[in-house]
Amino acid sequence: MGRRSGLLAADGRPDPTAPHAAGTDGQRSGPSAAQTAAGGRELVREENEMKGRVTIVGLGCVGTSIGLALREQVADLEVVGHDLEPDHARRAARMGAVSKTDWNLPAACEGASLVILALPLPAVRETLEVLGPHLEEGCVVTDTALLKTPVLEWARQYLPGGVRFVTGAPFPGPSVGERDALTGPEAARADLFEGGLYCVTPARDTDPEAVTVLLGLIEALGARPLFMEPMEFDGLQAGIGDLPTLIAMALLRSTVDSPGWMEMRKVAGIGFAAATEPATGDPAALRAAAILNRENLLRRLDMFLEELLRLRQWLVDSDGEALQEAYADAAAGRTRWLEERASGTWEESPGLGEIPGVGEQFERLLFGGLLRRRPRTKEE
């Protein structure tokens, strides 16, 4: 995969009580094999120019994957990583996802033009509160959390006026299988978001230049932007994220805590494991997502309960025909969705074509016009 013209989550939980205790593991990594591979477009810097700096807070699967893609796609970029889990920081550095790591949160973000918060939802608020006084004017901050309205409120509360915030959420590309485990830095890959959608959910008062910076990040990841309102995103997330998690938890509670579980557990197979996997996340993060998005989640839950009551009535009536038709319709819908996901045949984001020169605008904004693109050769 060659370099793209544009430049430019996640598990570490920052401790707001300890950000000032200086500490860094001092790890630096050389370029990865993907970085040294020839081919594609490259960005080159003129002599004696300062490098751009991006800081990734949270070096789980999402944050480490973003780092791998940035260092593969963007020349002369310093990527600093921060994670309070030392093993996550070491793994990300060994994989070449970051140029260096720093355990001290404000120090890790010092001089950064872009700060990416690849963190679980509860940690985003704490991190914004800690970072606010330390971020430089003009810095752009973005997050990858799967709930947007509260994150925007926290950003308004804790970030100073000179710091620009734009929120978004990346989704894995079609090359990622439905059963692929995406937890921890060991699951990270540079092409995690290649061909996938990256939701861009700016508020009405978001600085347009911050949006352009995020579009540059999306371009470097090989993803495609999908614009939507923050409240719309939260409503969708209630159906595809929060509700499945709630259902999985209820399924576990109704079986594991039942008298027959001692025997059921012996024959429970992969299907049961897959159905209940969404409930295995961090309980504090799952609680926060459910409570903060409760109005949307309650609407989705009511719709689901109506469907369950309909299915129950079919069973009471021994209406096998209705039940079979429901199974067939559900399976067809799932197959169609997976085919669309695999081919990436989604509708393009409205208005995307109206944004001229996204890559060039991003380079100018982040580096003050210091970067220039090397012309492509015939071999490229």
C-alpha positions in Angstrom: 0.0 0.0 0.0 1.7 3.2 -1.2 1.7 6.5 0.7 -1.4 8.7 0.5 -1.2 12.4 -0.1 -3.2 13.2 3.1 -2.0 12.9 6.7 -3.7 11.6 8.7 -8.4 3.7 20.5 -8.3 1.5 22.5 -7.9 0.6 25.9 -5.5 2.6 28.0 -7.3 4.5 30.8 -5.5 7.7 31.9 -5.2 8.4 35.6 -6.2 12.0 36.2 -4.4 11.9 39.6 -1.0 11.1 38.1 -0.4 13.0 34.9 2.3 15.3 36.3 4.5 12.5 37.5 7.1 12.5 34.7 7.9 9.1 33.2 8.5 7.6 29.9 9.7 4.2 28.8 11.9 5.9 26.2 11.2 3.4 23.6 11.7 4.3 20.0 11.2 2.0 17.1 12.7 2.0 13.6 10.4 1.9 10.6 8.3 -1.1 10.1 8.6 -3.4 7.1 5.7 -1.6 5.5 7.4 1.7 6.0 10.6 0.6 4.2 8.7 -1.0 1.3 9.1 1.1 -1.9 6.2 2.3 -4.0 3.3 4.7 -3.8 3.2 8.4 -3.4 5.5 10.0 -0.8 5.6 13.3 1.0 9.1 14.8 1.4 10.3 17.6 3.6 12.7 20.4 2.8 15.9 20.6 4.9 15.9 22.1 8.4 12.1 21.9 8.7 10.5 20.8 11.9 8.6 17.5 11.9 4.9 17.4 12.5 3.8 15.7 15.7 0.7 13.6 16.3 -0.1 12.1 19.7 -2.2 9.0 20.2 -3.7 8.6 23.6 -4.7 5.0 24.1 -2.6 2.2 22.4 -5.1 -0.6 22.2 -6.2 -2.0 18.9 -7.7 1.2 17.5 -4.9 3.6 18.6 -2.1 1.2 17.5 -3.7 0.6 14.2 -4.0 4.3 13.6 -0.3 4.7 14.5 0.7 2.0 12.1 -1.2 3.5 9.2 0.1 7.0 9.9 3.7 5.9 10.0 3.3 3.9 6.9 1.5 6.5 4.9 3.0 9.9 6.1 6.6 10.8 5.7 8.5 12.7 8.4 5.7 12.4 11.0 6.5 11.9 14.6 3.9 9.8 16.3 4.0 9.9 20.1 2.0 7.3 22.1 0.6 7.3 25.6 -0.9 4.5 27.5 -0.9 3.8 31.2 -0.7 0.1 30.5 3.1 -0.3 30.1 2.6 -3.5 28.1 0.4 -1.7 25.6 3.0 1.0 25.2 5.8 -1.4 24.7 3.9 -3.5 22.2 2.9 -0.4 20.1 6.5 0.7 20.1 7.9 -2.7 19.1 5.3 -2.9 16.3 6.5 0.5 14.9 3.1 2.2 15.6 4.7 5.1 17.5 8.0 7.0 17.2 8.2 7.0 21.0 6.0 6.7 24.1 5.6 8.9 27.2 3.8 7.7 30.3 3.2 11.4 31.3 0.1 12.5 29.6 0.7 16.3 29.2 4.3 15.6 28.2 3.1 13.2 25.5 0.9 15.8 24.0 3.4 18.7 24.2 3.9 20.3 20.8 1.3 18.0 19.1 -0.7 19.5 16.2 -3.2 16.7 16.5 -4.2 14.6 19.5 -6.2 11.5 18.9 -8.1 10.1 21.9 -8.5 6.4 21.2 -10.1 5.6 24.5 -13.1 4.0 26.1 -16.0 6.4 26.7 -15.5 6.9 30.4 -11.8 7.7 29.9 -12.5 10.4 27.4 -14.0 12.8 29.9 -11.1 12.3 32.4 -8.5 12.8 29.7 -10.1 16.0 28.4 -10.2 17.4 31.9 -6.6 16.6 32.5 -5.3 17.7 29.1 -7.3 21.0 28.7 -4.8 23.3 30.5 -1.8 21.7 28.7 -2.8 21.8 25.1 -1.3 24.4 22.8 -3.5 27.0 21.0 -4.4 25.8 17.6 -4.1 22.1 18.5 -6.8 19.8 17.0 -8.2 17.1 19.3 -10.4 14.2 18.1 -11.7 11.0 19.6 -12.9 7.6 18.5 -15.5 6.9 21.1 -18.8 5.4 20.0 -21.0 8.0 21.6 -20.9 11.6 20.4 -23.3 14.0 22.2 -21.7 13.6 25.7 -18.2 13.8 24.3 -19.0 17.1 22.6 -20.3 18.4 25.9 -17.1 17.4 27.7 -15.0 19.0 25.1 -16.9 22.3 25.5 -16.5 22.0 29.3 -12.8 21.2 29.5 -11.0 22.5 26.4 -9.9 26.1 26.1 -11.1 28.3 23.3 -7.9 28.1 21.3 -8.0 24.3 21.1 -10.2 22.9 18.2 -12.2 19.7 18.8 -13.8 17.5 16.2 -15.4 14.2 17.0 -15.5 11.0 14.8 -15.6 7.3 14.9 -13.8 4.8 12.7 -15.2 1.4 11.7 -13.1 -1.5 10.4 -12.9 -2.1 6.7 -14.3 -5.1 4.7 -11.1 -7.1 5.1 -11.8 -7.5 8.8 -13.8 -10.7 9.4 -16.9 -10.7 11.6 -15.2 -13.0 14.1 -11.8 -11.2 14.2 -10.8 -10.3 17.7 -10.1 -6.5 17.8 -8.9 -6.1 21.4 -5.4 -5.0 22.5 -2.4 -3.8 20.5 -1.6 -7.3 19.4 -4.7 -7.2 17.1 -3.7 -4.0 15.5 -3.0 -3.7 11.8 -2.2 -0.9 9.4 -5.1 -1.7 7.1 -7.7 -2.1 9.9 -9.8 0.8 8.5 -8.8 0.4 4.8 -12.0 0.7 2.8 -14.1 1.2 5.9 -16.3 4.1 6.9 -15.2 6.8 9.3 -18.1 8.8 10.8 -17.5 12.5 11.0 -19.9 14.1 13.5 -19.0 17.7 13.9 -21.1 20.1 16.0 -22.5 23.2 14.4 -19.8 25.3 15.9 -16.9 23.0 15.0 -14.0 24.8 13.3 -14.0 23.8 9.6 -10.2 23.5 9.7 -10.5 20.9 12.4 -12.8 18.9 10.1 -10.3 19.2 7.3 -7.6 17.8 9.6 -9.8 14.8 10.5 -10.5 14.3 6.8 -6.8 14.1 6.2 -6.5 11.5 9.0 -9.3 9.5 7.3 -7.5 9.7 4.0 -4.3 8.3 5.5 -6.2 5.4 7.0 -7.7 4.5 3.6 -11.2 5.0 5.0 -14.1 7.0 3.6 -15.8 9.8 5.6 -19.5 9.6 6.4 -20.9 12.8 7.7 -23.8 12.8 10.2 -25.2 14.7 13.1 -23.9 13.7 16.6 -27.5 12.9 17.8 -28.1 10.8 14.7 -24.9 8.8 15.3 -25.9 8.2 18.9 -29.3 6.9 17.7 -27.8 4.5 15.3 -25.2 3.3 17.8 -28.1 2.4 20.2 -29.3 -0.1 17.7 -26.0 -1.6 16.5 -23.9 -1.4 19.6 -25.7 -0.7 22.9 -28.8 -2.9 22.2 -26.8 -6.0 21.2 -24.7 -5.6 24.3 -27.8 -5.4 26.5 -29.3 -8.4 24.8 -26.1 -10.5 25.2 -26.1 -9.6 28.9 -29.7 -10.6 29.4 -29.1 -13.9 27.5 -26.3 -14.7 29.9 -28.2 -13.8 33.0 -31.2 -15.9 31.8 -29.0 -19.0 31.2 -25.9 -18.8 33.5 -28.1 -18.0 36.5 -30.8 -20.6 35.6 -31.1 -24.0 37.4 -30.3 -25.9 34.1 -27.0 -24.2 33.5 -24.9 -26.9 35.1 -25.9 -29.2 32.2 -26.4 -26.5 29.5 -22.8 -25.3 29.9 -21.5 -28.7 28.8 -23.1 -28.5 25.3 -23.1 -24.7 24.8 -21.1 -24.1 21.6 -19.6 -21.5 19.4 -23.0 -20.0 18.5 -23.8 -19.3 22.2 -20.3 -17.8 22.7 -20.7 -15.5 19.7 -24.2 -14.4 20.8 -23.0 -13.5 24.3 -19.5 -12.0 23.4 -20.8 -8.4 23.3 -21.4 -8.5 27.0 -17.8 -9.2 27.8 -16.5 -5.7 27.6 -15.5 -3.5 30.5 -18.6 -3.2 32.7 -17.9 0.5 33.6 -17.6 1.4 29.9 -20.8 -0.6 29.0 -22.7 1.1 31.9 -21.6 4.5 30.8 -22.6 3.9 27.2 -26.1 2.6 28.3 -26.8 5.4 30.7 -25.5 8.3 28.6 -27.4 7.0 25.6 -30.4 5.8 27.5 -33.2 7.6 25.6 -32.1 6.2 22.3 -31.5 2.8 23.9 -34.9 2.7 25.5 -36.6 3.4 22.1 -34.6 0.5 20.5 -35.3 -1.8 23.5 -39.1 -1.1 23.2 -38.9 -2.1 19.5 -37.0 -5.2 20.3 -39.5 -6.2 23.1 -42.4 -5.7 20.6 -40.6 -8.1 18.2 -40.1 -10.7 21.0 -43.7 -10.5 21.9 -44.7 -11.1 18.3 -42.4 -14.1 18.1 -43.8 -15.4 21.4 -47.3 -15.2 20.1 -46.3 -17.2 17.0 -45.0 -19.9 19.3 -48.2 -19.9 21.4 -50.2 -20.2 18.2 -47.8 -22.9 16.7 -47.6 -20.6 13.7 -44.6 -22.3 12.1 -45.2 -20.6 8.7 -44.8 -17.1 10.2 -41.8 -18.3 12.2 -40.1 -19.7 9.2 -40.8 -16.6 7.1 -39.3 -14.5 9.9 -36.1 -16.6 10.0 -35.8 -16.4 6.2 -36.3 -12.6 6.1 -33.8 -12.1 8.9 -31.1 -14.3 7.3 -31.6 -12.6 3.9 -31.2 -9.2 5.5 -28.0 -10.3 7.3 -26.5 -11.8 4.1 -27.3 -8.7 2.1 -25.6 -6.5 4.8 -22.5 -8.7 4.9 -22.2 -8.6 1.1 -22.5 -4.8 1.1 -19.9 -4.6 3.8 -17.5 -6.9 2.0 -17.8 -4.9 -1.3 -18.0 -1.5 0.4 -21.0 -0.6 -1.8 -22.4 2.1 0.6 -23.8 5.4 -0.6 -21.1 8.1 -0.8 -21.2 10.7 1.9 -23.3 13.7 0.8 -21.3 16.7 -0.2 -17.9 14.9 -0.1 -17.1 16.0 -3.6 -17.5 19.6 -2.6 -14.4 19.5 -0.5 -11.5 20.5 -2.8 -7.9 19.3 -2.2 -8.5 17.6 1.2 -4.9 16.2 1.3 -3.2 19.5 0.4 -5.4 21.5 2.8 -4.5 19.1 5.6 -0.8 19.2 5.0 -0.9 23.0 5.0 -3.0 23.2 8.2 -1.0 20.7 10.2 2.5 21.6 9.1 2.1 25.2 7.9 2.8 24.3 4.3 6.1 22.8 5.1 5.5 19.6 3.2 5.6 19.1 -0.5 4.7 16.0 -2.5 7.3 14.2 -4.6 6.1 13.7 -8.2 5.1 10.1 -9.0 7.4 8.1 -11.1 6.3 5.8 -13.9 6.9 2.8 -11.7 4.5 4.2 -9.2 
